[in-house]
Amino acid sequence: MSTDTEGLALDDTVVTGMGVVAPTGLGRDEHWTNTLRGASAIGPVTRFEAGRYPSRLAGEVPGFDPAAHLTSRLLPQTDHMTRMALVASDWALTDAEADPAQLPEYGMGVVTAVSAGGFEFGHRELQNLWGKGPEHVSAYQSFAWFYAVNTGQISIRHGLRGPGAALVTEQAGGLDALGQARRQLRRGQPMVLAGAVDGSPCPWGWAAQLSTGRMSEEPDPVRAYLPFDAEAGGYVPGEGGALFVLETEEAARARGARRRYGRMAGYAATFDPPQGSGRPANLERAARAALDDARLGPEEIDVVFADAAGTSEEDAIEAEALRGLFGPHGVPVTAPKTMTGRLSAGGSALDVATALLALREGIVPPTINVSRPRPEHTLDLVTAPRRIPLATALVLARGQGGFNSALVLTGPC
């Protein structure tokens, strides 16, 4: 590993741009302002008639007008989720002052994660098939619903001919996409656009999430999603996420990049054993491996952005992992996703964006609405903005089916 005179590894992965589309705001600044305010974006579902479903709340992205950002040619062939991802990719590249046309032909890749694909698009076309006949099904159905559609549409839009990938590990996917991007950079790729924008606010996607038995049925938005709380009763789904421009430090310097949000210092992923096996969950193992990858000890982590599943069983597993790693009340823990709901793959990507902004500003954003944290969890749960020195953050994510991922971030270079 080569280093410069200040000891910074030139193949370190640095974040030079971000694009955020979230229930808490369109764009980085609006999202950060509302997050610090503790402004909840959870409310009644508006994208479809949810009155007949037991769960009727969601974190929806407000004021998103795709026609204001995308050409009319793209609109008929894209799902709502993909439209948000395309806009986030535009904003990330602009933020990084990165022009793919100025790079070598294969100089930029793209890695995204998603859990459901373009289910809203697919649901509409299935309705057309059942109600009107096959001649009314869009030809774009062949790809608009697909899990890899965001990677494909982003690469086409920006002419990105470098390595491409699409990952499906549910909530863990946002971190896994960044981990895969870092592998590409270490193999010699100078720049990768990576992250996740996800969400399926439609009856098809809703039915899939209801089948897990983990969605909250509480009608009050203030009480519906309470991770680590004595009244935790499930999660509220949402939509949105974040995309990032990632580069090696050497490549960023070579093109004169002016901004560094921070550095991806460590990443690891594990898989849980089958339920009923009697073997422990592996979230703590993933966190320890990420710290080892970053060459940091637990005492060097300043804040944890929790997965915050919102069910008593899953919250207890995460609390046990944090207690095993840091000790009781050993590190500030926050879950800003209490303002947005769980955004599937986009949730952990949004946590990364929030963590990077927290490191830059020296403020831990709050976990809202949690008024009765379970004392047995022994967590230092941050329920109001807390200004403390911040140099490192650990982001945790768990995906349905046993996926665990952990990412260590360090502050601006």
C-alpha positions in Angstrom: 0.0 0.0 0.0 1.6 3.3 -1.1 1.4 6.3 1.1 2.2 10.0 0.7 4.3 12.1 3.1 1.5 12.6 5.5 0.9 8.8 5.8 -2.4 8.8 4.0 -2.8 5.6 1.9 -3.2 6.6 -1.7 -5.4 3.6 -2.4 -7.8 4.6 0.4 -11.4 4.9 -0.7 -12.7 8.5 -0.3 -16.2 9.8 -0.8 -16.1 12.9 -3.1 -19.7 13.3 -3.9 -23.2 12.3 -2.7 -26.7 12.5 -4.0 -29.6 12.1 -1.5 -33.3 11.5 -2.2 -35.0 10.8 1.0 -38.3 11.3 2.9 -36.4 13.9 5.0 -35.6 15.9 1.9 -34.5 16.2 -1.7 -30.7 16.8 -1.7 -28.0 16.6 0.9 -28.6 19.9 2.7 -32.4 19.6 3.0 -32.0 16.0 4.3 -29.4 17.1 6.9 -31.4 20.1 8.1 -34.5 18.1 8.7 -32.6 15.2 10.3 -31.0 17.6 12.8 -34.5 19.0 13.5 -35.8 15.6 14.2 -38.5 16.1 11.6 -40.4 12.9 11.0 -41.4 12.1 7.5 -43.5 9.1 8.4 -47.2 9.5 7.6 -50.2 7.8 5.8 -49.4 6.1 2.5 -50.4 8.3 -0.4 -49.0 6.4 -3.4 -51.8 3.9 -3.4 -55.0 3.2 -1.5 -53.8 1.4 1.7 -57.0 1.5 3.7 -57.6 -2.2 3.4 -54.1 -3.2 4.7 -53.1 -3.7 8.3 -50.1 -1.3 7.9 -50.9 2.0 6.4 -47.9 4.3 7.1 -44.7 4.9 5.1 -41.8 7.3 4.8 -42.5 8.8 1.3 -40.2 11.2 -0.5 -42.1 14.6 -0.7 -42.3 16.9 -3.6 -40.4 14.6 -6.1 -41.4 15.6 -9.6 -39.5 13.3 -12.1 -40.5 15.4 -15.0 -38.5 18.4 -13.6 -35.3 16.3 -13.6 -35.6 13.7 -16.4 -36.4 13.8 -20.1 -39.9 12.7 -21.3 -38.2 9.8 -23.1 -37.1 8.2 -19.8 -40.4 8.5 -17.9 -42.4 5.8 -19.7 -39.6 3.2 -19.3 -38.8 3.8 -15.6 -40.2 2.9 -12.2 -40.6 5.6 -9.5 -37.6 4.1 -7.7 -35.4 4.2 -10.8 -36.3 7.8 -11.4 -35.2 8.7 -7.9 -32.0 6.8 -8.4 -31.2 8.6 -11.7 -31.7 12.0 -10.0 -29.5 10.9 -7.1 -26.8 9.9 -9.6 -27.0 13.3 -11.3 -26.6 15.1 -8.0 -23.7 12.8 -6.8 -21.7 13.4 -10.0 -22.4 17.2 -9.9 -21.4 17.3 -6.2 -18.1 15.6 -7.0 -17.5 17.8 -10.0 -16.9 14.5 -11.9 -17.6 14.4 -15.6 -17.6 10.8 -16.9 -17.0 12.1 -20.4 -13.6 13.4 -19.2 -12.5 9.9 -17.9 -11.1 7.0 -19.9 -13.7 4.9 -21.7 -13.9 2.4 -18.9 -12.9 4.8 -16.2 -16.1 4.7 -14.1 -18.2 1.8 -12.9 -21.5 1.7 -11.1 -22.7 -0.6 -8.2 -26.2 -0.4 -6.8 -28.3 -2.4 -4.4 -32.0 -2.9 -4.4 -34.4 -5.2 -2.6 -37.6 -5.2 -4.7 -36.8 -3.8 -8.2 -39.3 -1.7 -10.0 -42.3 -3.3 -8.3 -44.6 -0.4 -8.8 -44.0 -0.5 -12.6 -44.5 -4.2 -12.6 -47.7 -4.1 -10.5 -49.2 -1.6 -13.0 -48.3 -3.7 -16.0 -49.7 -6.9 -14.3 -52.9 -5.0 -13.7 -53.0 -4.2 -17.5 -52.4 -7.8 -18.3 -55.2 -9.1 -16.1 -57.7 -6.3 -16.8 -57.0 -5.3 -20.4 -55.0 -8.0 -22.1 -51.3 -8.6 -23.2 -51.4 -6.0 -25.9 -51.7 -3.4 -23.2 -48.5 -4.4 -21.4 -45.5 -2.1 -21.9 -42.5 -3.5 -23.7 -40.4 -1.8 -20.9 -41.9 -4.3 -18.5 -39.1 -6.7 -19.7 -36.5 -4.7 -17.7 -38.2 -1.9 -15.7 -39.1 -4.2 -12.8 -35.7 -5.9 -12.7 -33.3 -5.8 -9.7 -30.5 -4.6 -11.9 -32.4 -1.8 -13.5 -30.9 1.1 -11.5 -27.4 0.0 -12.4 -28.3 -0.3 -16.0 -30.2 3.0 -16.4 -27.5 4.9 -14.5 -24.8 3.5 -16.6 -26.7 4.3 -19.8 -27.5 7.8 -18.7 -23.9 8.7 -17.8 -22.0 6.5 -20.3 -20.4 4.5 -17.5 -18.7 1.5 -19.2 -16.6 0.4 -16.3 -17.5 -2.6 -14.0 -21.2 -2.8 -13.1 -23.0 -4.8 -10.5 -26.3 -5.1 -8.7 -26.7 -6.6 -5.2 -29.7 -7.9 -3.5 -29.3 -8.2 0.3 -32.2 -6.1 1.4 -31.4 -3.5 4.1 -27.7 -4.6 4.1 -27.5 -3.8 0.4 -26.5 -0.2 0.7 -23.4 -1.1 2.6 -22.6 -4.1 0.4 -22.7 -1.9 -2.7 -20.1 0.4 -1.2 -18.0 -2.6 -0.2 -18.1 -4.0 -3.7 -17.2 -0.6 -5.1 -14.2 -0.4 -2.8 -13.0 -3.8 -4.2 -13.2 -2.4 -7.7 -11.2 0.6 -6.7 -8.5 -1.6 -5.2 -8.4 -3.6 -8.4 -7.4 -0.4 -10.3 -10.7 1.2 -11.2 -10.3 5.0 -10.6 -13.9 5.9 -9.9 -17.2 4.1 -9.0 -20.7 5.5 -8.5 -22.3 3.3 -5.8 -25.0 3.1 -3.2 -28.7 2.4 -3.1 -32.1 4.0 -3.8 -35.0 1.6 -3.0 -38.6 1.3 -2.0 -41.8 -0.2 -3.4 -44.8 1.8 -2.3 -47.4 -0.3 -4.2 -49.7 -3.2 -3.3 -47.3 -5.8 -4.7 -44.4 -4.5 -2.7 -46.6 -4.0 0.3 -47.8 -7.6 0.2 -44.2 -8.8 0.1 -43.2 -6.8 3.2 -46.4 -7.8 5.1 -45.4 -11.4 4.6 -42.4 -10.9 6.9 -44.7 -10.3 9.9 -42.4 -7.4 11.0 -44.3 -4.4 9.8 -45.9 -2.1 12.4 -49.7 -2.0 12.4 -49.8 1.1 14.7 -51.8 3.9 13.0 -50.1 6.7 15.0 -47.0 7.9 13.1 -45.4 8.9 16.4 -45.7 5.4 17.9 -45.4 3.2 14.8 -41.6 2.7 14.6 -39.8 2.6 18.0 -36.6 0.7 17.8 -35.1 -0.2 21.2 -38.2 1.0 22.9 -40.4 -0.9 25.4 -43.3 -0.5 22.9 -41.4 -1.6 19.8 -43.9 -3.4 17.5 -42.4 -3.5 14.1 -41.0 -1.2 11.4 -42.5 1.3 9.0 -41.3 1.0 5.3 -40.1 3.9 3.3 -38.5 4.9 0.0 -35.3 6.7 -1.1 -31.6 6.4 -0.4 -28.3 7.8 -1.5 -25.6 7.4 -4.1 -21.9 8.3 -3.8 -18.9 9.0 -6.0 -16.1 6.9 -4.6 -12.4 7.2 -5.7 -9.0 6.3 -4.4 -7.2 9.2 -2.8 -4.6 9.0 -5.6 -7.3 9.3 -8.3 -9.1 12.1 -6.5 -5.8 14.1 -6.2 -4.9 13.5 -9.8 -8.2 15.0 -11.1 -8.0 17.8 -8.5 -11.1 16.8 -6.5 -11.8 19.5 -4.0 -14.1 17.7 -1.6 -13.7 14.7 0.7 -16.7 13.8 2.8 -14.7 11.1 4.5 -13.1 7.7 4.0 -14.3 4.2 3.9 -11.9 2.7 6.3 -13.4 -0.8 6.9 -16.1 -3.1 5.6 -17.3 -6.6 6.4 -20.3 -8.8 5.9 -21.5 -12.0 7.5 -24.5 -14.3 7.3 -26.7 -15.6 10.1 -27.3 -19.3 10.7 -30.7 -20.7 10.0 -33.4 -19.8 12.6 -33.8 -22.6 15.2 -30.2 -23.8 14.8 -29.3 -22.6 18.3 -26.3 -20.8 16.9 -25.8 -17.1 17.6 -26.4 -14.3 15.1 -23.3 -12.8 13.4 -23.9 -9.1 13.6 -21.1 -8.6 16.2 -18.8 -10.7 14.1 -19.4 -8.4 11.1 -18.7 -5.3 13.2 -15.5 -6.7 14.6 -14.3 -7.7 11.1 -15.0 -4.2 9.8 -13.0 -2.7 12.7 -10.2 -5.1 12.0 -10.3 -4.1 8.3 -10.1 -0.5 9.4 -7.3 -1.3 11.9 -9.3 0.3 14.7 -10.3 -0.9 18.1 -13.8 -0.5 19.5 -12.6 2.3 21.8 -11.8 4.4 18.7 -15.4 4.4 17.4 -17.2 7.7 18.2 -20.7 6.8 17.1 -22.8 3.9 15.8 -25.6 4.2 13.3 -27.8 1.3 14.3 -29.7 -1.0 12.0 -32.7 -0.5 14.3 -35.0 -3.3 13.2 -37.9 -2.1 15.4 -38.9 -5.6 16.7 -38.2 -6.7 20.3 -36.3 -9.8 19.2 -34.1 -8.1 16.5 -33.4 -5.1 18.7 -32.2 -7.3 21.5 -29.8 -9.1 19.1 -28.4 -5.8 17.9 -28.1 -4.5 21.5 -26.3 -7.6 22.5 -23.9 -7.2 19.7 -23.2 -3.6 20.6 -22.8 -4.5 24.3 -20.3 -7.3 23.4 -18.3 -4.9 21.2 -18.3 -1.7 23.3 -19.6 -2.7 26.7 -22.7 -1.3 28.4 -23.3 2.4 27.4 -20.0 2.2 25.7 -20.6 4.4 22.6 -23.3 6.8 21.4 -25.9 4.9 19.3 -28.4 6.6 17.0 -31.1 5.6 14.5 -32.1 8.6 12.4 -34.2 6.2 10.2 -36.9 6.7 12.9 -37.7 9.8 10.8 -37.9 8.0 7.5 -38.8 4.4 8.1 -36.7 1.5 6.8 -35.9 2.1 3.1 -34.7 -1.4 2.3 -31.4 -1.2 0.6 -31.6 2.6 0.5 -31.8 2.8 4.3 -28.2 1.8 5.0 -27.0 4.0 2.1 -28.9 7.0 3.6 -27.3 6.2 7.0 -23.9 6.4 5.4 -24.8 9.9 4.0 -26.0 11.0 7.4 -23.0 9.6 9.1 -20.6 11.4 6.8 -22.4 14.7 7.4 -22.4 14.0 11.1 -18.6 13.5 11.0 -18.2 16.7 9.0 -20.4 18.8 11.4 -19.5 17.1 14.7 -23.1 16.4 15.6 -24.8 13.1 16.3 -28.4 13.3 14.9 -31.2 12.0 17.0 -33.3 8.9 17.3 -36.8 10.3 17.6 -40.0 9.1 19.3 -38.2 6.6 21.5 -39.3 7.7 25.0 -38.9 4.4 26.9 -35.6 2.7 25.8 -35.4 -0.8 27.3 -32.9 -0.6 30.2 -31.7 -4.1 29.6 -30.3 -3.0 26.2 -27.8 -0.8 28.1 -27.4 1.5 25.1 -26.3 5.2 25.1 -29.2 6.0 22.7 -29.0 9.5 21.4 -32.5 11.0 21.4 -31.6 14.6 20.9 -28.8 16.1 18.7 -25.5 15.7 20.5 -22.5 17.8 19.7 -19.3 15.8 20.5 -15.9 15.4 18.8 -16.5 12.9 15.9 -13.7 11.2 13.9 -15.1 7.7 13.3 -18.5 6.1 12.8 -19.7 2.5 12.5 -22.8 1.9 10.3 -24.7 -1.4 10.8 -27.3 -3.0 8.6 -29.2 -6.3 8.5 -31.1 -7.7 5.6 -34.1 -10.0 5.6 -32.8 -13.5 5.3 -29.8 -13.2 7.5 -27.5 -10.6 5.9 -25.3 -8.6 8.2 -23.0 -5.7 7.0 -20.8 -3.2 8.8 -19.0 -0.2 7.5 -16.4 2.0 9.3 -16.2 5.6 8.2 -13.6 8.2 9.1 -14.0 12.0 8.9 -13.0 14.4 6.1 -9.4 14.2 5.1 
